[in-house]
Amino acid sequence: MIVHVLKTCDTCRKALTDLRASGHDPHVVDVRADGVARADLERFHAAFGDRLVNRRSTTWRGLSEEERAGDPLELLAAHPTLMKRPVIETDGTLHLGWDAKTKAAVLGG
């Protein structure tokens, strides 16, 4: 299991706490400190489309209209904190966010 997070993100911390409490030992990738490989960004974007870009983030609000209108993959490569998180990869399946649906799929509940 690989979990792409932002270590300062409350939702990501909650997801990691829940995953570890249920017996998982996730490999954690911090999108700010470690970055996100272009191939991973492409896979994530193929799976989630525009939902991958977090339009509620402080980073998004700081972008110009011109930047916001650009290619999402280029935007995410330049500003990895724009990625909605966490992105959880388990058994070849990708999950976005930490909502009830993702919890049920990943934790089996």
SVG drawing of the C-alpha trace seen along z (x, -y; Angstrom):
<svg xmlns="http://www.w3.org/2000/svg" viewBox="-19 -36 31 42">
<polyline fill="none" stroke="black" stroke-width="0.4" points="0.0,0.0 1.3,-3.4 -0.2,-6.6 0.5,-10.0 0.0,-12.6 0.9,-16.1 2.2,-15.6 0.7,-18.9 -2.8,-17.8 -5.2,-16.8 -7.2,-14.5 -3.9,-12.7 -2.9,-12.3 -6.3,-10.9 -6.1,-8.5 -2.6,-7.3 -3.8,-6.9 -6.8,-4.8 -4.8,-2.7 -2.1,-1.9 -4.8,-1.2 -6.3,1.4 -3.0,3.2 -1.7,1.6 1.9,0.5 1.6,-2.0 4.6,-3.3 4.1,-7.1 5.1,-9.5 5.0,-13.2 4.0,-15.1 5.9,-18.2 9.0,-16.6 9.3,-13.7 7.5,-15.0 5.3,-13.0 6.7,-11.2 5.2,-12.3 4.1,-8.7 2.2,-8.7 0.6,-12.0 -0.5,-10.7 -2.0,-7.5 -3.8,-9.6 -5.1,-12.0 -6.3,-9.2 -8.2,-7.7 -9.6,-10.8 -9.6,-13.5 -10.2,-17.0 -11.1,-15.8 -7.3,-15.4 -6.8,-19.1 -7.8,-20.5 -9.5,-23.8 -10.1,-24.6 -6.4,-24.8 -4.5,-27.8 -2.1,-27.1 -5.0,-27.2 -6.3,-30.5 -2.8,-32.0 -2.7,-31.1 -3.5,-33.5 -6.5,-32.8 -3.9,-32.1 -2.2,-29.5 -5.5,-27.9 -6.4,-27.5 -3.2,-25.6 -2.7,-21.9 -3.6,-20.1 -0.6,-17.8 1.8,-20.7 0.1,-22.5 0.4,-19.5 4.0,-18.9 4.8,-22.5 2.7,-22.7 2.3,-19.1 0.4,-20.5 -2.5,-21.2 -3.2,-17.4 -6.2,-16.3 -5.1,-13.9 -4.6,-11.3 -4.1,-9.2 -4.1,-5.6 -2.9,-2.8 -3.6,0.7 -3.6,3.9 -3.4,1.9 -6.5,-0.2 -6.4,-3.9 -8.5,-5.8 -8.8,-9.5 -9.5,-11.3 -10.6,-9.8 -14.3,-9.6 -16.7,-6.8 -16.5,-5.1 -12.7,-5.1 -12.6,-3.9 -14.9,-1.0 -12.9,0.0 -9.5,-0.2 -10.4,0.8 -13.1,3.3 -15.9,1.9"/>
</svg>
